[in-house]
Amino acid sequence: MTTMPAPPTGGHVSRLSRLALPWAVARLGFRRQFAYPQAALWGLITNSFFGLLRVAVLLALFGTRPQVAGYTPQDAITYTGLTQAFIMAFSLFGWFDFMRVIHRGEVTADLLRPASLLGFWAAQDAGRALGQLVLRGLPMLLIFQVIWGLNWPPGPLAWAQVVLSVLLAWACGFLFRFLVNCAAFWSPDAVGFGRFAWALLGLGCGFLMPLAFFPEGFRAVLAWTPFPAMLNTTVELWVGVTGGGAAWAALGTQLGWTVALLLACQVTLRAGLRRLEVAGG
Amino acid sequence: MIHVEHLRKTFTTRTGRFLSAGRRTHEAVRDVSFHIPRGEIVGYLGPNGAGKSTTVKILTGLLVPDSGAVSVGGLTPWQDRRRHVARLGAVFGQRTTLWWDLPVIESLRLLRHVYRIPQGRWQANLSTFTDLLDLGPFLHTPARALSLGQRMRADLAAALLHDPELLFLDEPTVGLDVVAKDRIRDFITHINREREVTVLLTTHDLGDVERLARRVLIIDHGQLLFDGDLARLQAAYGSQRELHVEFSEPVPDAGVPGLTLLNHEPGRATYAFTGAAADPIARVTAHAPVRDLTVREPDIEATIRRIYEGDLLRAGVR
């Protein structure tokens, strides 16, 4: 039997070079978003159109009232601008990429790479999300700013909290999406399950309506789910509905859900891969 | 390099739905054993569903067998998958590992980080492969815009940048024209010779096998039917040789004792025979004046077709 040189393993590699792979993957995930600029432009136009519609509906809801559930009309406009801006970055309408890779058997190519599967996909999605934020998110905010004017976080601390919250919202959202996609390991028609999950996400994260507008009982139920951490928390921090000590508590909740979802993803992925190893693709 | 002993793998599939659901088991690989030394190119053949890809998946660590022992370069693939896959390369002709929307060079750069290839080594390999495979003209083209031949060349380079010692090739020339096939076969021969890369080639293209493999494994219904070199396969199981004869004048009766007459037109005849050609030629020329004759060798395709069709080897000849 021949001896082969030991493959490089993590042991002697510095922390910095450990980040080289996720960084490189995220970079490609980012760059890939710019491959179809026309599609991005039409997407932006569509999002703007529905943004206008949503603002009109929300303002009609306010009528002559100065405030609804802590939101001023200006807050509601900012809420709409933010949620429209994050549609693509947070994949609020759903994401089937990993599911497709499993169903087509391409996950074998992923497994032939000596790298963490979840880490690879996370890095790729981080790059994708940032690319979409630049392509679709920032122009959307600009459009809202020009037409109606937005509320902006009041100071450096608020900005820092918002940025942190955006990162955590992406992480929670990605892990949830990945978890749902893992259903493909067990079912060849997991797409239906996925659609149900994205419907829950849209309702529970506050995309359809600010969660503050929902009845007390419904909000109490939602508080026990990770969905608000995937969008609503960020919006409330930005708008200023959540502030002071509550802001830190909200960030802590987001962090907690991120950790919990990460564990769930790892356990589920391991079980899915074990099934693949035994039952084949 | 590869040691496989008494490998078995059974799949269970569910049949029917709900109350009528039952289970059916299917033995994909039954008691397969073989050894492949370092630096060899082996053709792994078999009809669809014979157990080829199950074996390859086990060897790459993607499937765990029910029983049997596998050692690849000293590792059990599925027990230490990440370390194992770091040392192998794979090209699946029907799929690409390149990033679809991005220039080819970006995918190749990413591999430097995936496999932690030292910069100098990566650069040296890239320029060697760029020369050998003529990647230059399309390194900066998005993968989606490549022709099939270009894509395959880029995928080959991607599979070899990290200096793997073992390369799995699955249909590496499928759908390519003759020139493109040749270029890929030359490259595989080159890296096998120069770098001692062991190659396991699964293919339906017997041209690939004839050009590349010194040895073939034939599997069907999960069982290894043949393991040996191509010449031995041909000698032992080849169909009969053919003698094509053109007579000087029309011959009413072309029958020659000791030869099987396959075809007869006035003036021409085709005979089948085994062994050396001298004796059949002497018999035919004694029978009638001959203007021209040719001996046609059985082609490997016909031999293998006969093996698949169960004419041979079913009795368990190894």
Chai-1 contact restraints between the chains, C-beta under 6 A:
chainA,res_idxA,chainB,res_idxB,connection_type,confidence,min_distance_angstrom,max_distance_angstrom,comment,restraint_id
A,M1,B,G74,contact,1.0,0.0,6.0,A-B,restraint_1
A,T2,B,R38,contact,1.0,0.0,6.0,A-B,restraint_2
A,M4,B,G73,contact,1.0,0.0,6.0,A-B,restraint_3
A,M4,B,R87,contact,1.0,0.0,6.0,A-B,restraint_4
A,M4,B,E165,contact,1.0,0.0,6.0,A-B,restraint_5
A,P7,B,R83,contact,1.0,0.0,6.0,A-B,restraint_6
A,P7,B,A86,contact,1.0,0.0,6.0,A-B,restraint_7
A,P7,B,R87,contact,1.0,0.0,6.0,A-B,restraint_8
A,P8,B,R116,contact,1.0,0.0,6.0,A-B,restraint_9
A,A20,B,H113,contact,1.0,0.0,6.0,A-B,restraint_10
A,L21,B,H113,contact,1.0,0.0,6.0,A-B,restraint_11
A,A24,B,L110,contact,1.0,0.0,6.0,A-B,restraint_12
A,A24,B,H113,contact,1.0,0.0,6.0,A-B,restraint_13
A,L28,B,W99,contact,1.0,0.0,6.0,A-B,restraint_14
A,L28,B,E106,contact,1.0,0.0,6.0,A-B,restraint_15
A,R32,B,D101,contact,1.0,0.0,6.0,A-B,restraint_16
A,R32,B,L102,contact,1.0,0.0,6.0,A-B,restraint_17
A,A35,B,D101,contact,1.0,0.0,6.0,A-B,restraint_18
A,T108,B,L62,contact,1.0,0.0,6.0,A-B,restraint_19
A,A109,B,T97,contact,1.0,0.0,6.0,A-B,restraint_20
A,L111,B,L62,contact,1.0,0.0,6.0,A-B,restraint_21
A,L112,B,V85,contact,1.0,0.0,6.0,A-B,restraint_22
A,L112,B,A90,contact,1.0,0.0,6.0,A-B,restraint_23
A,R113,B,V114,contact,1.0,0.0,6.0,A-B,restraint_24
A,P114,B,R82,contact,1.0,0.0,6.0,A-B,restraint_25
A,P114,B,V85,contact,1.0,0.0,6.0,A-B,restraint_26
A,P114,B,A86,contact,1.0,0.0,6.0,A-B,restraint_27
A,A115,B,V114,contact,1.0,0.0,6.0,A-B,restraint_28
A,E277,B,L63,contact,1.0,0.0,6.0,A-B,restraint_29
A,E277,B,V64,contact,1.0,0.0,6.0,A-B,restraint_30
A,G280,B,F11,contact,1.0,0.0,6.0,A-B,restraint_31
